[in-house]
């Protein structure tokens, strides 16, 4: 941007109707006394590469993507951004001319967009806080229910990453690393990731885990209202889609402006929008 207009943030979704992100970002900008503009667009996955290329040329400061676009965004980034080995999903784009110029020799690309998996970064920070309170990274364990379409290296924080990934490998029924009786289970897991799965199936899996600790952190990545309702009935520490949305928006704003937004403003805006 050359300073002749306000910085612009684009929110892309498919569908975009019912998405509270624009209001939440606008309220956060107002609280931070930033004269930035936010615009929302409905963009289908097949049209996303055209939209991203256009927004990059138009000079928008940042882009927030809805859940149905994050995989397509990562595919576009793999053939466009300097780092082809980025996350399997991307929900945020931002500008950092210094970082970009260090990665790209061409000056024409030095002010382009960079991709960021904001939601996974926020989740990783929550997992780190949860496990750090336990104090022993050598015994941390994780289990997965359903299919997780995320990069575990992005999702799991250091210093717990390798321990958690090993626990997942050992809990896989096809794994031959140890006897079945010694495999990590849902009942003993510190972290449970819930991905794409039927609500009845997730209920059966958790009900079968006798002695499930209420301090276990269950992260709902399903984006399913039915699964979310099922999980809310169990006595566990639950990270739901609403918390993830707030965390993702705050992470994006911090990337865009270099400052941490007031989380309570974002929460209030989302609750207000969803109540209408």
SEVO-550874 format. One record per residue: residue number from 1; residue in three letters; x negated, y negated, z of N, C-alpha, C in turn. Coordinates in pm, 1 decimal. Example, Ala and Ser with C-alpha at 12.3 -4.5 7.8 and 13.67 -1.06 7.14 Angstrom:
2
palum/titi/neast/nnorth/nup/caeast/canorth/caup/ceast/cnorth/cup
1/ALA/-1319.0/569.0/780.0/-1230.0/450.0/780.0/-1320.0/330.0/780.0
2/SER/-1285.0/225.0/708.0/-1367.0/106.0/714.0/-1290.0/-3.0/787.0
! end
This chain:
276
palum/titi/neast/nnorth/nup/caeast/canorth/caup/ceast/cnorth/cup
1/UNK/-85.1/120.3/0.0/0.0/0.0/0.0/-88.0/-124.4/0.0
2/UNK/-43.4/-229.4/-68.9/-124.9/-350.1/-79.4/-79.9/-461.2/13.2
3/UNK/15.2/-432.0/101.6/59.3/-531.1/198.2/173.3/-618.7/149.9
4/UNK/224.2/-592.9/28.4/332.4/-675.3/-24.0/469.7/-626.4/19.1
5/UNK/476.8/-509.7/81.2/603.8/-456.1/128.7/577.3/-375.4/254.9
6/UNK/684.3/-341.8/325.2/668.2/-265.0/448.0/625.3/-122.0/415.5
7/UNK/547.5/-59.8/503.9/514.3/82.5/485.9/641.6/165.8/484.5
8/UNK/643.0/268.3/401.2/762.3/350.9/382.6/732.0/495.7/420.2
9/UNK/825.7/556.7/493.2/822.7/699.4/524.2/939.9/764.6/451.6
10/UNK/915.8/877.3/385.9/1021.2/950.4/315.5/1054.5/1078.5/391.8
11/UNK/1182.4/1103.0/411.4/1230.4/1227.3/472.1/1297.4/1308.3/361.5
12/UNK/1245.5/1427.1/333.7/1299.2/1511.9/227.8/1362.9/1636.1/288.2
13/UNK/1478.0/1672.1/239.0/1545.7/1791.6/286.7/1635.6/1849.1/179.5
14/UNK/1679.8/1972.3/199.8/1774.6/2035.7/107.9/1853.2/2140.6/184.9
15/UNK/1971.9/2101.5/236.6/2037.4/1971.0/220.1/1978.1/1867.3/315.3
16/UNK/2002.7/1740.7/286.2/1957.1/1633.8/373.5/2067.8/1587.2/467.0
17/UNK/2192.6/1612.3/429.5/2306.0/1572.6/514.2/2297.9/1644.0/647.9
18/UNK/2321.1/1570.2/755.8/2317.0/1627.4/889.5/2179.6/1631.5/951.4
19/UNK/2080.5/1574.6/882.7/1944.2/1572.2/934.7/1924.0/1445.1/1017.5
20/UNK/1893.6/1459.0/1148.1/1880.4/1341.1/1234.2/1743.3/1275.5/1230.0
21/UNK/1653.1/1324.5/1145.0/1514.2/1279.1/1149.3/1499.7/1131.1/1117.3
22/UNK/1573.8/1080.8/1017.2/1558.5/940.4/980.7/1593.0/848.8/1097.4
23/UNK/1705.8/874.3/1163.6/1744.4/791.4/1277.5/1639.9/800.2/1388.7
24/UNK/1591.2/920.5/1416.2/1493.2/937.9/1523.7/1364.4/862.0/1493.6
25/UNK/1318.6/869.0/1368.6/1195.5/798.2/1330.5/1216.6/647.8/1336.6
26/UNK/1330.5/600.8/1288.5/1359.9/457.8/1291.3/1363.4/404.6/1434.3
27/UNK/1425.4/480.8/1525.0/1431.4/438.1/1664.4/1291.6/436.0/1727.3
28/UNK/1210.6/535.0/1692.7/1073.4/539.1/1745.7/993.1/420.5/1693.9
29/UNK/1006.1/388.3/1565.5/934.6/274.2/1508.6/977.6/143.4/1576.2
30/UNK/1109.2/130.7/1599.6/1159.2/9.6/1665.5/1101.2/-3.3/1805.8
31/UNK/1095.8/108.8/1879.0/1041.1/106.0/2015.0/892.1/73.9/2013.9
32/UNK/824.2/111.1/1905.8/680.0/86.1/1894.0/652.1/-49.0/1827.6
33/UNK/762.9/-122.9/1795.1/753.0/-254.5/1731.4/677.0/-247.1/1598.4
34/UNK/712.5/-146.1/1519.5/654.6/-127.6/1386.5/760.4/-159.5/1281.9
35/UNK/729.3/-248.4/1190.7/823.5/-286.2/1085.5/804.5/-193.4/965.2
36/UNK/836.7/-66.5/985.1/826.6/34.7/880.7/967.2/72.5/834.7
37/UNK/978.5/126.8/715.6/1106.8/167.5/659.6/1109.7/318.3/641.1
38/UNK/1228.3/378.3/660.2/1246.1/522.6/645.6/1358.7/547.4/544.9
39/UNK/1334.2/634.7/449.0/1433.0/667.3/346.1/1445.9/818.7/335.8
40/UNK/1569.6/867.6/319.8/1595.3/1011.3/310.6/1640.2/1049.0/169.5
41/UNK/1595.6/1166.4/124.1/1628.3/1214.0/-10.0/1658.2/1363.4/-6.0
42/UNK/1758.7/1405.3/-83.8/1786.7/1547.5/-102.0/1706.0/1596.0/-221.5
43/UNK/1612.4/1688.0/-195.6/1525.1/1740.2/-300.5/1524.9/1892.8/-291.2
44/UNK/1555.0/1959.3/-401.4/1553.8/2105.4/-403.1/1410.1/2155.8/-409.6
45/UNK/1382.6/2278.1/-366.1/1246.0/2331.5/-369.3/1182.9/2328.2/-508.0
46/UNK/1262.1/2356.3/-611.7/1204.1/2357.6/-746.4/1166.0/2217.9/-795.5
47/UNK/1229.0/2114.4/-739.7/1196.2/1977.3/-778.3/1096.4/1910.9/-683.9
48/UNK/1056.3/1982.7/-579.0/968.0/1922.6/-479.5/832.6/1878.6/-536.5
49/UNK/766.0/1957.5/-623.0/637.0/1910.5/-676.1/647.1/1775.2/-746.7
50/UNK/754.7/1755.1/-823.1/773.5/1626.9/-892.2/793.0/1515.3/-791.1
51/UNK/875.1/1543.1/-687.7/903.7/1441.9/-585.9/777.3/1403.8/-509.1
52/UNK/697.7/1503.0/-469.7/576.0/1474.5/-393.7/475.4/1395.9/-476.8
53/UNK/460.5/1434.6/-603.6/367.9/1361.9/-691.1/413.6/1217.6/-708.2
54/UNK/545.1/1197.4/-723.4/596.5/1061.8/-739.4/578.6/977.8/-614.5
55/UNK/607.7/1035.2/-499.5/592.2/961.8/-374.0/446.0/928.5/-347.1
56/UNK/355.9/1018.2/-387.0/213.7/989.5/-370.1/173.4/868.8/-455.2
57/UNK/219.7/866.7/-580.8/187.0/755.7/-670.0/249.9/625.1/-620.4
58/UNK/370.5/634.1/-565.3/440.1/515.1/-516.9/379.7/459.7/-388.1
59/UNK/294.2/536.2/-323.3/221.4/484.4/-208.7/290.6/495.1/-75.4
60/UNK/389.4/586.6/-61.1/452.1/601.7/69.9/346.8/642.5/171.6
61/UNK/364.4/597.7/295.2/265.1/624.9/399.3/274.1/766.8/453.6
62/UNK/392.9/825.0/447.0/407.6/958.9/501.5/535.2/1023.9/454.0
63/UNK/538.7/1157.4/464.6/655.3/1235.6/423.4/682.9/1340.7/529.4
64/UNK/809.9/1354.4/566.4/854.9/1460.5/657.1/944.8/1553.1/576.9
65/UNK/921.5/1684.1/587.0/996.9/1781.5/508.3/1084.8/1868.3/596.3
66/UNK/1205.2/1899.1/546.3/1295.4/1988.2/615.2/1250.7/2132.7/603.8
67/UNK/1307.9/2223.1/684.0/1260.7/2362.5/691.1/1270.9/2439.3/560.0
68/UNK/1365.0/2401.6/471.7/1380.7/2474.6/346.4/1277.8/2433.9/240.7
69/UNK/1192.8/2337.0/272.7/1096.0/2287.0/175.1/951.1/2313.9/214.5
70/UNK/928.5/2363.7/335.4/791.3/2370.7/386.7/704.3/2470.7/311.1
71/UNK/762.4/2580.0/262.7/683.7/2677.6/187.0/649.1/2623.2/49.0
72/UNK/746.6/2557.5/-15.2/721.4/2497.6/-146.4/618.5/2386.2/-135.7
73/UNK/620.3/2313.1/-25.8/521.8/2206.5/-5.4/381.4/2263.1/5.7
74/UNK/367.7/2377.7/73.2/235.9/2440.4/86.4/185.6/2489.8/-48.7
75/UNK/276.5/2540.4/-132.7/237.1/2585.2/-266.7/187.6/2467.6/-350.2
76/UNK/257.9/2354.7/-341.9/214.7/2234.8/-414.7/78.0/2188.9/-364.4
77/UNK/61.3/2189.3/-235.2/-64.0/2142.3/-176.0/-181.0/2230.4/-217.0
78/UNK/-156.7/2361.7/-229.9/-265.0/2454.5/-263.7/-326.4/2423.1/-399.2
79/UNK/-248.9/2365.7/-490.4/-301.9/2333.3/-620.5/-332.8/2186.5/-639.0
80/UNK/-315.5/2108.5/-530.9/-328.3/1963.3/-545.9/-423.1/1899.5/-445.2
81/UNK/-414.5/1943.3/-320.7/-494.5/1880.1/-216.3/-636.5/1935.4/-215.5
82/UNK/-729.5/1862.1/-155.7/-870.5/1905.3/-155.6/-894.9/2039.4/-89.2
83/UNK/-816.6/2073.9/14.8/-837.6/2199.2/87.5/-736.1/2302.8/40.6
84/UNK/-774.6/2398.4/-44.7/-679.3/2495.8/-97.3/-641.4/2604.3/1.9
85/UNK/-709.1/2612.2/116.0/-684.5/2719.3/212.9/-610.4/2667.9/335.2
86/UNK/-516.3/2576.9/313.3/-441.7/2518.3/422.9/-333.7/2611.3/476.0
87/UNK/-246.7/2561.5/564.4/-140.6/2643.1/623.6/-42.6/2695.1/518.8
88/UNK/30.0/2801.4/554.5/128.1/2859.3/462.5/255.3/2777.4/458.6
89/UNK/273.8/2688.8/555.1/383.5/2592.7/551.3/327.3/2454.4/581.6
90/UNK/387.4/2353.6/520.0/350.2/2214.8/545.9/478.3/2134.8/564.2
91/UNK/491.3/2067.1/677.0/611.7/1988.4/702.1/584.5/1838.9/705.9
92/UNK/459.4/1798.6/685.6/423.1/1657.5/698.6/310.5/1623.2/601.3
93/UNK/322.2/1506.6/538.5/212.8/1451.4/459.4/182.3/1311.5/511.0
94/UNK/54.3/1276.6/507.2/10.1/1147.6/558.5/-107.2/1099.2/475.6
95/UNK/-149.6/975.4/499.6/-263.9/918.8/427.1/-378.2/890.8/524.0
96/UNK/-496.6/930.5/482.9/-617.7/900.8/557.9/-729.2/881.0/455.3
97/UNK/-747.8/758.6/405.0/-845.5/734.3/298.9/-986.0/779.5/334.3
98/UNK/-1025.0/767.7/460.3/-1159.8/806.8/499.5/-1176.6/957.8/487.5
99/UNK/-1079.2/1033.6/543.3/-1086.3/1179.4/536.1/-1074.9/1226.8/392.3
100/UNK/-989.2/1162.8/315.5/-967.4/1205.6/178.2/-1091.5/1180.9/91.7
101/UNK/-1154.7/1067.2/110.3/-1272.8/1035.3/30.5/-1388.1/1129.2/62.8
102/UNK/-1387.8/1182.4/184.5/-1491.8/1276.8/221.2/-1472.4/1413.2/159.0
103/UNK/-1346.6/1440.5/115.9/-1315.5/1569.8/57.0/-1310.2/1566.2/-94.3
104/UNK/-1284.3/1447.3/-149.4/-1261.5/1434.3/-292.4/-1358.7/1334.0/-351.4
105/UNK/-1434.0/1374.9/-450.3/-1532.3/1285.7/-509.4/-1466.9/1176.5/-592.7
106/UNK/-1353.9/1208.1/-653.1/-1287.1/1112.5/-740.9/-1225.9/999.0/-660.5
107/UNK/-1261.8/875.7/-692.7/-1206.0/761.6/-619.7/-1057.6/745.6/-646.1
108/UNK/-1009.5/798.1/-759.3/-867.1/787.2/-789.8/-782.2/870.1/-695.3
109/UNK/-845.3/969.7/-630.2/-772.1/1055.0/-537.4/-802.5/1022.7/-391.8
110/UNK/-886.4/923.4/-367.7/-932.9/899.5/-231.4/-824.0/846.4/-139.5
111/UNK/-716.7/792.7/-196.4/-608.5/740.8/-112.3/-484.6/828.0/-120.2
112/UNK/-500.3/952.0/-167.4/-386.2/1040.9/-182.9/-336.2/1096.8/-51.4
113/UNK/-235.2/1182.4/-62.3/-172.5/1241.9/54.6/-252.4/1360.3/106.0
114/UNK/-243.5/1383.4/235.5/-298.9/1501.6/300.5/-185.5/1574.6/371.1
115/UNK/-193.9/1708.6/372.4/-88.9/1788.5/433.5/-119.8/1825.6/577.5
116/UNK/-11.9/1853.2/653.6/-26.5/1880.8/796.8/90.8/1966.5/841.5
117/UNK/63.1/2072.1/915.2/168.2/2156.1/973.9/197.3/2103.8/1114.4
118/UNK/279.1/2000.1/1120.0/302.9/1929.3/1246.1/372.0/2017.1/1349.5
119/UNK/470.9/2094.0/1306.0/546.0/2175.4/1402.2/457.7/2281.7/1466.0
120/UNK/375.3/2348.8/1384.9/286.2/2451.2/1440.5/184.9/2390.0/1536.2
121/UNK/136.7/2270.9/1503.9/42.3/2204.5/1593.1/106.7/2173.3/1727.5
122/UNK/231.6/2129.9/1723.5/301.8/2101.0/1849.1/326.5/2229.3/1928.0
123/UNK/370.8/2334.5/1859.4/393.4/2462.4/1926.3/263.5/2514.1/1987.1
124/UNK/154.8/2501.0/1913.4/24.3/2544.6/1963.7/-11.2/2473.4/2093.8
125/UNK/19.4/2344.0/2100.6/-9.1/2268.3/2222.6/76.1/2317.9/2339.4
126/UNK/200.6/2357.5/2311.4/288.0/2408.7/2417.5/239.8/2545.6/2466.1
127/UNK/195.1/2630.2/2374.0/141.4/2760.3/2412.2/15.5/2743.8/2495.9
128/UNK/-69.8/2649.5/2454.5/-193.3/2624.8/2529.7/-161.5/2582.1/2672.8
129/UNK/-66.4/2491.2/2688.1/-29.4/2444.7/2822.5/28.4/2559.1/2905.3
130/UNK/111.3/2641.3/2842.6/175.6/2752.4/2913.1/72.9/2855.1/2960.8
131/UNK/-19.8/2892.8/2871.7/-118.4/2994.8/2906.9/-228.7/2940.1/2996.6
132/UNK/-261.4/2813.0/2981.9/-364.5/2752.5/3067.5/-320.9/2753.5/3213.1
133/UNK/-190.1/2740.5/3235.8/-138.4/2743.7/3372.5/-158.5/2882.1/3435.3
134/UNK/-163.2/2984.1/3349.4/-186.8/3120.1/3397.1/-332.0/3137.2/3439.5
135/UNK/-424.3/3076.0/3363.7/-563.6/3069.1/3406.2/-654.7/3181.5/3364.4
136/UNK/-603.8/3282.6/3292.1/-690.8/3393.8/3252.3/-664.4/3426.8/3106.0
137/UNK/-749.9/3377.0/3016.7/-725.4/3396.0/2874.4/-749.1/3539.5/2828.4
138/UNK/-815.8/3621.0/2908.2/-846.6/3757.4/2866.4/-725.5/3849.7/2875.5
139/UNK/-621.5/3810.4/2948.7/-504.5/3896.2/2964.8/-381.5/3842.2/2894.0
140/UNK/-395.1/3732.3/2820.4/-280.2/3676.1/2750.1/-231.8/3772.8/2643.7
141/UNK/-99.6/3785.5/2631.9/-44.1/3877.3/2532.8/75.4/3814.8/2463.6
142/UNK/102.1/3861.8/2342.1/212.1/3808.8/2263.1/281.1/3922.7/2190.7
143/UNK/410.0/3905.6/2163.9/486.9/4000.2/2084.1/571.7/3922.1/1983.9
144/UNK/606.3/3988.8/1875.5/686.4/3927.2/1770.4/814.7/4006.4/1751.8
145/UNK/926.2/3933.8/1740.5/1054.5/3993.9/1705.1/1097.0/3931.8/1573.1
146/UNK/1115.7/4013.8/1471.5/1152.0/3961.5/1340.3/1029.1/3924.6/1259.2
147/UNK/1050.7/3852.2/1150.3/943.0/3815.4/1058.2/900.3/3671.3/1079.7
148/UNK/771.7/3650.4/1101.9/715.6/3517.0/1124.4/645.0/3470.9/997.6
149/UNK/692.5/3362.9/938.8/632.3/3309.3/816.5/542.8/3190.0/850.7
150/UNK/446.2/3214.4/936.2/354.8/3108.2/977.4/213.5/3162.5/991.4
151/UNK/119.4/3072.2/985.1/-21.7/3106.2/1000.1/-53.8/3113.5/1149.5
152/UNK/-85.8/3232.8/1197.9/-112.1/3250.3/1340.6/-234.9/3172.0/1385.5
153/UNK/-330.7/3150.4/1296.1/-447.6/3070.1/1332.9/-408.7/2925.8/1362.1
154/UNK/-302.1/2878.2/1300.4/-250.7/2744.2/1329.3/-161.5/2745.3/1452.6
155/UNK/-86.5/2853.4/1469.5/11.0/2861.6/1577.3/-53.7/2890.2/1712.6
156/UNK/-153.5/2977.8/1715.4/-216.8/3016.3/1840.9/-336.1/2925.4/1869.8
157/UNK/-343.2/2869.7/1991.1/-452.0/2776.5/2023.6/-577.2/2847.5/2073.1
158/UNK/-688.9/2782.0/2056.6/-809.3/2825.3/2125.8/-794.7/2782.8/2272.8
159/UNK/-847.4/2858.8/2370.3/-931.7/2978.6/2356.9/-853.3/3108.6/2356.3
160/UNK/-721.9/3104.1/2331.0/-638.1/3223.6/2342.3/-613.1/3291.5/2207.9
161/UNK/-659.2/3231.3/2097.6/-619.5/3276.9/1963.7/-651.4/3424.7/1939.2
162/UNK/-775.6/3462.8/1955.1/-815.0/3599.7/1922.6/-749.1/3701.3/2016.5
163/UNK/-734.1/3664.7/2143.5/-669.1/3755.0/2239.1/-524.4/3779.1/2200.7
164/UNK/-452.6/3672.0/2162.5/-312.3/3684.9/2124.3/-297.1/3763.4/1994.2
165/UNK/-384.0/3738.5/1897.9/-377.0/3810.6/1770.7/-406.3/3959.0/1791.2
166/UNK/-500.8/3989.4/1879.5/-530.9/4129.2/1909.1/-412.5/4197.1/1977.2
167/UNK/-346.7/4125.3/2068.0/-228.6/4180.5/2135.1/-118.8/4211.0/2034.5
168/UNK/-100.9/4123.4/1935.5/-0.6/4148.1/1831.8/-36.7/4271.5/1750.2
169/UNK/-164.3/4285.3/1716.3/-207.5/4401.2/1639.0/-184.4/4530.6/1716.3
170/UNK/-210.6/4527.5/1845.3/-196.5/4648.0/1927.3/-50.5/4682.1/1954.8
171/UNK/38.0/4580.8/1948.5/180.1/4606.8/1971.8/250.8/4654.3/1845.8
172/UNK/181.5/4649.7/1729.8/236.7/4697.8/1603.9/248.6/4849.0/1609.3
173/UNK/368.4/4905.5/1587.1/384.2/5051.8/1593.7/293.1/5126.8/1495.9
174/UNK/250.7/5061.0/1386.3/163.8/5127.1/1290.3/17.2/5122.2/1330.8
175/UNK/-12.1/5047.3/1439.1/-150.9/5034.5/1482.6/-198.6/5163.5/1548.3
176/UNK/-324.7/5199.8/1524.7/-383.7/5319.5/1584.5/-489.9/5282.3/1687.1
177/UNK/-488.2/5155.3/1732.9/-593.9/5108.2/1822.2/-586.4/5172.9/1959.8
178/UNK/-467.1/5208.7/2004.1/-454.2/5266.8/2137.4/-328.0/5350.8/2144.5
179/UNK/-316.8/5430.2/2247.7/-200.6/5516.9/2263.6/-74.0/5434.9/2283.7
180/UNK/40.4/5495.0/2243.7/167.5/5424.1/2255.1/194.5/5378.9/2398.1
181/UNK/157.3/5458.0/2494.9/186.8/5426.2/2634.4/110.7/5303.8/2682.8
182/UNK/3.4/5268.6/2612.8/-77.6/5154.5/2655.4/-54.5/5029.4/2570.9
183/UNK/35.6/5037.1/2475.1/57.8/4922.6/2387.6/123.4/4808.0/2464.7
184/UNK/85.4/4682.3/2432.7/156.5/4568.2/2491.5/304.2/4573.9/2451.4
185/UNK/391.3/4528.1/2538.2/534.5/4533.8/2510.7/598.1/4397.5/2533.4
186/UNK/722.5/4386.6/2491.7/796.8/4262.4/2513.8/804.6/4232.3/2662.7
187/UNK/823.8/4335.9/2743.4/841.6/4315.9/2887.5/719.0/4254.5/2953.2
188/UNK/600.1/4278.4/2896.5/477.7/4227.3/2958.9/418.5/4107.9/2883.9
189/UNK/485.7/4061.4/2779.6/430.2/3954.5/2696.6/439.4/3818.8/2765.6
190/UNK/334.3/3739.0/2747.2/337.5/3600.6/2793.3/407.7/3511.2/2691.8
191/UNK/392.9/3545.9/2563.6/451.8/3470.1/2454.3/531.2/3564.8/2366.1
192/UNK/657.4/3530.0/2336.0/738.1/3606.5/2241.6/777.4/3513.2/2127.9
193/UNK/741.4/3550.4/2005.7/778.7/3474.2/1887.3/898.4/3541.1/1821.8
194/UNK/1004.1/3465.9/1800.7/1124.2/3517.9/1736.5/1135.3/3455.2/1598.0
195/UNK/1128.3/3539.9/1496.0/1134.8/3491.5/1359.4/1267.4/3522.6/1294.3
196/UNK/1263.4/3552.4/1165.8/1383.8/3581.0/1090.7/1436.3/3718.8/1130.2
197/UNK/1553.9/3718.8/1194.5/1610.5/3843.9/1245.4/1757.7/3820.7/1276.8
198/UNK/1834.0/3927.2/1272.1/1975.8/3922.1/1306.8/1992.1/3901.1/1457.3
199/UNK/2094.2/3823.2/1495.6/2116.4/3791.3/1637.9/2139.0/3917.5/1720.8
200/UNK/2211.4/4014.0/1667.5/2234.7/4138.0/1740.9/2105.2/4215.6/1761.4
201/UNK/2020.2/4212.9/1660.0/1893.3/4286.0/1669.4/1802.5/4225.5/1775.3
202/UNK/1795.5/4092.5/1779.9/1709.5/4030.1/1880.4/1764.8/4055.0/2020.4
203/UNK/1896.9/4057.2/2034.8/1957.0/4084.9/2165.5/1921.7/4225.4/2212.5
204/UNK/1927.2/4322.9/2122.3/1893.1/4460.2/2158.7/1747.1/4472.6/2198.7
205/UNK/1659.0/4406.2/2124.5/1515.5/4415.1/2155.4/1484.5/4358.6/2292.7
206/UNK/1543.7/4245.0/2326.5/1514.9/4181.8/2455.0/1583.6/4256.0/2568.8
207/UNK/1704.2/4304.3/2544.7/1774.8/4380.5/2648.8/1699.0/4508.1/2684.3
208/UNK/1630.9/4564.9/2585.7/1554.1/4687.5/2610.9/1427.8/4661.2/2692.6
209/UNK/1390.9/4532.8/2705.1/1268.5/4499.2/2777.9/1302.7/4474.4/2924.8
210/UNK/1307.5/4579.6/3001.6/1339.0/4566.2/3142.9/1227.0/4492.5/3214.2
211/UNK/1263.1/4405.7/3304.7/1162.7/4332.7/3380.7/1103.0/4215.4/3307.1
212/UNK/1171.1/4166.4/3203.2/1122.2/4049.7/3128.9/1107.1/3932.5/3224.1
213/UNK/987.2/3874.6/3228.0/958.9/3767.6/3323.4/1025.9/3637.7/3282.8
214/UNK/1087.6/3565.4/3378.4/1146.7/3435.2/3345.9/1041.7/3331.7/3308.0
215/UNK/914.6/3358.8/3338.7/807.9/3265.1/3300.7/754.2/3293.0/3160.1
216/UNK/802.6/3400.1/3096.8/763.4/3428.6/2959.8/813.9/3316.2/2868.7
217/UNK/728.0/3270.0/2779.1/765.8/3164.0/2685.9/816.8/3226.7/2556.5
218/UNK/945.0/3207.2/2528.6/1006.7/3257.6/2405.8/1020.2/3141.5/2308.0
219/UNK/960.1/3154.9/2190.5/961.7/3049.3/2090.0/1052.0/3093.6/1976.1
220/UNK/1163.5/3024.5/1961.5/1262.3/3058.6/1858.6/1225.2/2989.3/1728.0
221/UNK/1175.7/3067.3/1632.0/1139.7/3015.7/1500.1/1238.8/3060.6/1393.6
222/UNK/1354.9/3108.0/1436.3/1449.8/3169.5/1343.5/1530.0/3068.0/1262.2
223/UNK/1547.6/2947.0/1316.3/1635.4/2846.5/1254.3/1777.8/2899.7/1237.8
224/UNK/1817.6/2987.3/1328.8/1950.7/3047.2/1325.8/2027.3/3008.4/1451.4
225/UNK/2145.6/2948.9/1433.9/2226.9/2910.4/1550.0/2269.7/3032.9/1629.2
226/UNK/2298.7/3142.0/1559.4/2342.5/3264.4/1627.5/2230.3/3321.4/1713.8
227/UNK/2108.7/3322.6/1661.4/1993.5/3371.9/1738.5/1967.1/3279.5/1856.7
228/UNK/1975.4/3148.5/1833.0/1952.2/3051.7/1940.5/2052.0/3071.6/2054.0
229/UNK/2178.2/3094.4/2019.8/2280.5/3116.5/2123.2/2252.9/3244.8/2199.7
230/UNK/2210.9/3348.8/2129.3/2178.8/3476.2/2194.6/2063.0/3459.4/2292.3
231/UNK/1959.3/3390.9/2250.1/1841.9/3371.9/2335.3/1873.2/3288.9/2458.4
232/UNK/1966.2/3195.5/2446.1/1999.5/3108.2/2559.3/2063.0/3185.3/2674.7
233/UNK/2108.2/3307.4/2648.5/2172.1/3388.0/2753.3/2071.8/3464.9/2839.2
234/UNK/1944.1/3461.3/2801.9/1843.1/3535.5/2877.0/1766.2/3442.3/2969.9
235/UNK/1722.8/3497.5/3081.0/1651.8/3419.6/3181.7/1503.3/3411.2/3147.4
236/UNK/1472.6/3328.2/3047.9/1334.4/3309.9/3004.7/1310.5/3160.9/2980.8
237/UNK/1183.5/3124.0/2970.0/1148.9/2987.9/2929.2/1159.4/2981.8/2777.5
238/UNK/1256.0/2904.8/2727.1/1289.8/2907.0/2585.1/1251.3/2776.6/2516.8
239/UNK/1181.3/2787.7/2404.0/1153.7/2672.6/2318.9/1245.8/2684.6/2197.5
240/UNK/1347.9/2597.6/2190.5/1448.4/2611.1/2086.2/1423.1/2515.9/1969.6
241/UNK/1512.8/2518.7/1872.6/1494.8/2439.0/1752.3/1499.4/2289.1/1780.9
242/UNK/1578.9/2247.2/1878.8/1586.5/2104.6/1911.7/1454.2/2053.8/1968.6
243/UNK/1393.7/2131.8/2056.4/1263.2/2093.5/2111.4/1157.1/2090.8/2003.1
244/UNK/1162.4/2187.9/1912.9/1067.1/2191.8/1803.0/1081.8/2070.4/1712.8
245/UNK/1205.3/2029.8/1687.1/1228.5/1913.1/1600.4/1170.0/1787.5/1663.2
246/UNK/1194.1/1769.3/1792.9/1138.8/1652.3/1861.6/986.2/1654.0/1856.1
247/UNK/927.2/1768.6/1886.6/782.0/1779.5/1885.1/723.9/1753.3/1747.8
248/UNK/788.0/1805.7/1643.5/740.0/1786.1/1507.5/744.3/1639.0/1468.5
249/UNK/855.4/1571.8/1498.4/868.7/1430.3/1463.4/762.7/1347.8/1535.6
250/UNK/740.9/1376.8/1662.0/639.3/1301.9/1738.1/499.3/1325.5/1680.8
251/UNK/470.2/1450.1/1642.0/340.5/1480.7/1581.6/323.0/1405.8/1449.6
252/UNK/428.7/1400.8/1368.5/422.5/1331.0/1239.9/397.6/1181.9/1259.8
253/UNK/472.3/1121.4/1351.3/456.2/978.0/1374.7/315.5/946.2/1420.6
254/UNK/260.2/1031.5/1506.1/123.7/1010.2/1552.8/24.2/1016.3/1436.5
255/UNK/48.7/1107.5/1340.7/-36.9/1116.1/1222.8/-22.9/990.7/1135.5
256/UNK/99.3/942.1/1121.3/124.1/829.7/1031.9/67.2/698.4/1084.9
257/UNK/85.9/675.1/1214.9/52.7/542.2/1269.0/-64.2/543.4/1366.8
258/UNK/-109.6/662.7/1407.2/-221.7/669.4/1499.9/-185.6/640.4/1643.5
259/UNK/-57.9/646.8/1675.9/-11.3/622.7/1812.1/95.3/724.5/1849.1
260/UNK/102.6/758.3/1977.9/201.4/853.9/2024.8/335.3/783.9/2047.7
261/UNK/443.5/831.0/1984.9/574.1/766.1/2002.7/636.5/804.5/2135.8
262/UNK/733.0/725.4/2184.5/803.4/761.7/2308.0/898.7/877.9/2283.4
263/UNK/869.3/992.1/2342.8/947.1/1113.1/2317.8/1093.2/1097.0/2357.7
264/UNK/1118.8/1024.8/2466.4/1257.0/1009.9/2511.3/1341.5/933.7/2409.6
265/UNK/1282.2/841.1/2335.2/1354.4/767.8/2231.8/1395.0/862.6/2119.7
266/UNK/1302.9/951.1/2080.9/1331.6/1048.6/1975.9/1442.4/1143.8/2020.8
267/UNK/1435.3/1191.6/2143.8/1537.3/1282.9/2197.3/1674.0/1215.3/2199.3
268/UNK/1679.5/1094.5/2249.9/1807.3/1022.1/2258.2/1868.3/1000.4/2120.1
269/UNK/1784.5/966.6/2021.5/1834.0/941.5/1885.9/1892.6/1069.0/1825.2
270/UNK/1824.3/1183.1/1844.0/1872.6/1308.4/1790.0/2003.7/1348.0/1857.1
271/UNK/2011.5/1333.5/1989.6/2134.3/1368.8/2060.4/2249.8/1279.8/2017.1
272/UNK/2221.9/1152.2/1996.7/2325.5/1059.3/1951.9/2376.6/1097.9/1813.1
273/UNK/2283.2/1129.6/1723.6/2319.3/1164.8/1586.0/2403.6/1293.4/1585.0
274/UNK/2360.1/1393.9/1659.5/2428.6/1523.1/1657.0/2563.9/1518.3/1725.7
275/UNK/2585.3/1418.8/1811.1/2711.9/1404.9/1881.7/2820.0/1339.1/1797.1
276/UNK/2779.6/1273.5/1688.5/2875.9/1200.9/1604.9/2962.1/1299.9/1526.9
! end
